Amino acid sequence: MIDVLYFAWVRERIGTPRETVETQAATVAELVDELRAREERYQAAFADLSALRVAVDQDLTDFDAPLSGAREVAFFPPMTGG
């Protein structure tokens, strides 16, 4: 089991800020594939991975990052600021 957190427009498209997911995924990319297979709202949220950032256990990482031992994955759009 892994906690998955969604922020900003990702949360809006999926409709929930967080959920606990049972997964067999070895990497973040595999987790995304599992989520996309669930239903249309996940497909919409993960349609363009270049528009997303990911953190595993609060460390910013890439989609090929391993999930072994991870407790939390967060998806969010790139930060902008000024």
For each residue, the residues with C-beta under 8 A, 3 or more apart:
1: 20 21 22 23
2: 20 21 23 31 67 70 71 72 73
3: 18 19 20 21 71 72 73
4: 18 19 20 21 31 35 72 73 74 75
5: 17 18 72 73 74 75
6: 10 11 14 16 17 18 45 74 75 76
7: 10 11 17 74 75 76 77
8: 11 12 76 77
9: 12 13 77
10: 6 7 13 14 45 52 75 76 77
11: 6 7 8 14 15 16 17
12: 8 9 15
13: 9 10 41 44 45
14: 6 10 11 41 42 45
15: 11 12 41
16: 6 11 19
17: 5 6 7 11
18: 3 4 5 6
19: 3 4 16
20: 1 2 3 4
21: 1 2 3 4 31 34 35
22: 1
23: 1 2 30 31 34 67
24: 30 34
25: 28 29 30 31 33 34 67
26: 30 66 67 68
27: 30 31 63 64 65 66 67
28: 25 31 32 54 56 61 62 63 64 65 67 73
29: 25 32 33 63 64
30: 23 24 25 26 27 33 34 67
31: 2 4 21 23 25 27 28 34 35 67 73
32: 28 29 35 36 46 49 63
33: 25 29 30 36 37
34: 21 23 24 25 30 31 37 38
35: 4 21 31 32 38 42 46
36: 32 33 42 43 46
37: 33 34 42
38: 34 35 42
39: 42 43
40: 43 44
41: 13 14 15 44 45
42: 14 35 36 37 38 39 45 46
43: 36 39 40 46 47
44: 13 40 41 47
45: 6 10 13 14 41 42 75
46: 32 35 36 42 43 49 52 75
47: 43 44
48: 51 52
49: 32 46 52 63
50:
51: 48 77 78
52: 10 46 48 49 75 76 77 78
53: 60 75 76 77 78 79
54: 28 60 61 62 63 65 73 74 75 76
55: 58 59 60 61 73 74 76
56: 28 59 61 65 67 70 72 73
57: 70 71 72
58: 55 72 74
59: 55 56
60: 53 54 55
61: 28 54 55 56 65
62: 28 54 65
63: 27 28 29 32 49 54
64: 27 28 29
65: 27 28 54 56 61 62
66: 26 27 70
67: 2 23 25 26 27 28 30 31 56 70 73
68: 26
69:
70: 2 56 57 66 67 73
71: 2 3 57
72: 2 3 4 5 56 57 58
73: 2 3 4 5 28 31 54 55 56 67 70
74: 4 5 6 7 54 55 58
75: 4 5 6 7 10 45 46 52 53 54
76: 6 7 8 10 52 53 54 55 79
77: 7 8 9 10 51 52 53
78: 51 52 53
79: 53 76
80:
81:
82:
